[in-house]
Amino acid sequence: MFRLRLRSAVLVFAILCVFSWQAHTLYLPKRGGAARTETSGGSPSDDFEELHQGNHLFLQEDPALLEDLALNGQRPPFLFLGCSDSRVSESTIFDARPGTFFTTRNIANIYSSKDSSARSTLAYGLEALRVRHVIVMGHYGCGGVAASVATPPNLPWSEGTTAVQKWIAPIRELYHASQRKDVVKMRQQNRGKSNVAEPTLHDVGLRSLIEENVKASVKKIASDRIVTEVNLSVSTASCPQSHTANYLDMALPALT
């Protein structure tokens, strides 16, 4: 259960922790200093202390802005589809203020017409919030794309493995079909191997496939009826031209 309330610049949140791994390794970013690695054990409440402290600092940074967003609602210029990767939070890497992005994220920033979550986000962002831009952002070092190149795990699959492998299946198809030079070269190098490992961070073929995956999501969004219907309704109404077409942008910042 997750409850979020933003009112009079006060953010109250309650998290019901269903389960916690025992003695797992945490990579904790430290405000104002280098990240540190710790081994966690014992009470799960220790894991949430960093979040509590971060929320306290967040409330002090710009209370006037939070007050405005609470009372007057959100007016984000951007709708953002990105990867779930914890290293590429959109507000962090763009140093953006609250109210900038209307966001949906998933593994490897895939857009699918079968994903009701992404489609409903797109619909609400375009029709209700009137965002001016839709951004699809991938990132180099994407584990979802790398896993799409590697040989799938041996059967039988667990429920979790099944969910992940089904989700990244479109990228596997893209890997086998792409005619981009570096992807073709990577495919040829892997041909005949009984066990293909995930490509490394700086592999040129992987980086090219990551870029092609972003392009594929952009094309799927552009052809979705949600976008075409909004474009049609706006272009035939008495609305500013800035709201018609040309919604889609791409961004691909590197982690390294």
PAVEX-836117 format. One record per residue (C-alpha): z negated, y, x negated; residue in three letters. Coordinates in steps of 0.5 Angstrom, whole numbers, plus 500, padded with zeros to 3 digits. Layout:
residues N
NODE   zz   yy   xx  code
NODE    Z    Y    X   ALA
...
//
This chain:
residues 256
NODE   zz   yy   xx  code
NODE  500  500  500   MET
NODE  502  507  497   PHE
NODE  500  513  501   ARG
NODE  503  520  498   LEU
NODE  501  527  501   ARG
NODE  502  534  499   LEU
NODE  499  539  502   ARG
NODE  496  546  500   SER
NODE  498  544  492   ALA
NODE  493  538  493   VAL
NODE  496  531  491   LEU
NODE  492  525  494   VAL
NODE  494  518  492   PHE
NODE  491  511  493   ALA
NODE  494  505  490   ILE
NODE  492  498  492   LEU
NODE  493  494  486   CYS
NODE  495  487  489   VAL
NODE  495  484  482   PHE
NODE  494  485  475   SER
NODE  496  481  469   TRP
NODE  490  480  464   GLN
NODE  491  482  457   ALA
NODE  498  485  457   HIS
NODE  500  490  452   THR
NODE  501  497  455   LEU
NODE  506  502  452   TYR
NODE  502  509  454   LEU
NODE  506  515  453   PRO
NODE  500  520  450   LYS
NODE  501  528  453   ARG
NODE  501  532  447   GLY
NODE  502  527  442   GLY
NODE  505  520  440   ALA
NODE  505  514  444   ALA
NODE  500  509  443   ARG
NODE  500  501  444   THR
NODE  494  498  447   GLU
NODE  492  491  449   THR
NODE  489  491  456   SER
NODE  484  486  459   GLY
NODE  478  487  464   GLY
NODE  478  492  470   SER
NODE  485  494  472   PRO
NODE  482  501  474   SER
NODE  482  502  466   ASP
NODE  490  502  467   ASP
NODE  490  507  472   PHE
NODE  486  512  469   GLU
NODE  492  515  465   GLU
NODE  495  516  472   LEU
NODE  489  520  474   HIS
NODE  489  524  468   GLN
NODE  496  526  469   GLY
NODE  496  527  476   ASN
NODE  490  532  475   HIS
NODE  495  536  469   LEU
NODE  501  536  474   PHE
NODE  497  539  479   LEU
NODE  495  545  474   GLN
NODE  502  546  472   GLU
NODE  505  550  477   ASP
NODE  501  550  484   PRO
NODE  505  556  487   ALA
NODE  511  551  487   LEU
NODE  507  545  490   LEU
NODE  505  550  495   GLU
NODE  512  552  497   ASP
NODE  515  545  497   LEU
NODE  509  543  501   ALA
NODE  510  549  506   LEU
NODE  517  550  506   ASN
NODE  520  543  505   GLY
NODE  525  540  499   GLN
NODE  531  543  498   ARG
NODE  534  539  492   PRO
NODE  541  541  489   PRO
NODE  542  534  486   PHE
NODE  542  527  489   LEU
NODE  540  522  483   PHE
NODE  542  515  482   LEU
NODE  539  512  476   GLY
NODE  536  506  473   CYS
NODE  529  503  474   SER
NODE  528  503  466   ASP
NODE  521  507  465   SER
NODE  524  510  459   ARG
NODE  529  515  463   VAL
NODE  525  518  469   SER
NODE  530  524  471   GLU
NODE  525  529  472   SER
NODE  522  528  464   THR
NODE  529  527  461   ILE
NODE  532  533  464   PHE
NODE  525  537  464   ASP
NODE  526  538  471   ALA
NODE  521  541  476   ARG
NODE  519  538  483   PRO
NODE  524  539  488   GLY
NODE  530  538  483   THR
NODE  532  531  485   PHE
NODE  532  527  491   PHE
NODE  532  520  488   THR
NODE  534  513  488   THR
NODE  533  508  482   ARG
NODE  535  501  481   ASN
NODE  536  496  475   ILE
NODE  542  498  472   ALA
NODE  544  504  477   ASN
NODE  548  500  481   ILE
NODE  551  502  488   TYR
NODE  553  497  493   SER
NODE  555  498  500   SER
NODE  550  492  502   LYS
NODE  544  496  499   ASP
NODE  541  500  505   SER
NODE  536  503  501   SER
NODE  541  507  496   ALA
NODE  546  508  502   ARG
NODE  540  511  507   SER
NODE  538  516  501   THR
NODE  545  518  500   LEU
NODE  546  519  507   ALA
NODE  540  523  508   TYR
NODE  541  527  502   GLY
NODE  548  529  504   LEU
NODE  547  530  511   GLU
NODE  540  533  512   ALA
NODE  538  536  505   LEU
NODE  545  538  504   ARG
NODE  545  537  496   VAL
NODE  550  540  492   ARG
NODE  551  534  487   HIS
NODE  551  527  487   VAL
NODE  549  524  480   ILE
NODE  550  517  477   VAL
NODE  546  516  471   MET
NODE  546  510  466   GLY
NODE  543  510  459   HIS
NODE  545  506  453   TYR
NODE  540  501  451   GLY
NODE  540  498  459   CYS
NODE  537  492  459   GLY
NODE  541  490  466   GLY
NODE  548  491  463   VAL
NODE  546  487  457   ALA
NODE  543  481  461   ALA
NODE  550  481  464   SER
NODE  553  480  458   VAL
NODE  549  474  456   ALA
NODE  549  467  458   THR
NODE  545  466  465   PRO
NODE  538  462  464   PRO
NODE  538  455  465   ASN
NODE  538  452  472   LEU
NODE  534  452  476   PRO
NODE  532  459  477   TRP
NODE  525  462  480   SER
NODE  525  466  486   GLU
NODE  525  472  481   GLY
NODE  530  470  476   THR
NODE  535  469  482   THR
NODE  534  476  485   ALA
NODE  535  479  478   VAL
NODE  541  475  477   GLN
NODE  544  476  484   LYS
NODE  543  484  483   TRP
NODE  547  484  476   ILE
NODE  553  480  478   ALA
NODE  557  486  480   PRO
NODE  556  488  472   ILE
NODE  558  481  470   ARG
NODE  564  481  474   GLU
NODE  566  488  471   LEU
NODE  565  485  464   TYR
NODE  570  479  465   HIS
NODE  575  484  468   ALA
NODE  574  490  464   SER
NODE  581  492  460   GLN
NODE  577  497  456   ARG
NODE  578  496  449   LYS
NODE  571  495  446   ASP
NODE  569  491  452   VAL
NODE  575  486  451   VAL
NODE  574  486  444   LYS
NODE  566  484  445   MET
NODE  569  479  450   ARG
NODE  574  476  445   GLN
NODE  568  475  440   GLN
NODE  564  471  445   ASN
NODE  569  467  448   ARG
NODE  568  459  446   GLY
NODE  560  460  445   LYS
NODE  556  456  449   SER
NODE  550  461  449   ASN
NODE  551  468  448   VAL
NODE  546  473  447   ALA
NODE  544  480  449   GLU
NODE  548  485  445   PRO
NODE  544  490  441   THR
NODE  542  497  442   LEU
NODE  548  500  438   HIS
NODE  553  495  440   ASP
NODE  560  499  441   VAL
NODE  562  494  447   GLY
NODE  555  494  450   LEU
NODE  556  502  450   ARG
NODE  563  502  453   SER
NODE  561  497  459   LEU
NODE  555  501  460   ILE
NODE  559  507  461   GLU
NODE  564  503  465   GLU
NODE  558  501  470   ASN
NODE  557  508  471   VAL
NODE  564  509  473   LYS
NODE  564  503  478   ALA
NODE  558  506  481   SER
NODE  561  513  482   VAL
NODE  568  510  485   LYS
NODE  564  506  490   LYS
NODE  560  512  492   ILE
NODE  566  516  493   ALA
NODE  569  511  497   SER
NODE  563  510  502   ASP
NODE  564  512  509   ARG
NODE  558  516  509   ILE
NODE  561  521  503   VAL
NODE  568  521  507   THR
NODE  565  522  514   GLU
NODE  561  528  511   VAL
NODE  567  531  507   ASN
NODE  571  531  514   LEU
NODE  565  534  518   SER
NODE  564  539  513   VAL
NODE  571  541  511   SER
NODE  573  542  519   THR
NODE  566  546  520   ALA
NODE  565  553  519   SER
NODE  561  552  512   CYS
NODE  562  554  505   PRO
NODE  567  550  501   GLN
NODE  561  549  496   SER
NODE  559  543  501   HIS
NODE  566  540  501   THR
NODE  568  534  496   ALA
NODE  567  534  489   ASN
NODE  560  531  490   TYR
NODE  560  526  484   LEU
NODE  558  528  477   ASP
NODE  556  523  471   MET
NODE  551  523  466   ALA
NODE  550  518  460   LEU
NODE  544  521  455   PRO
NODE  543  516  450   ALA
NODE  536  514  448   LEU
NODE  537  514  441   THR
//
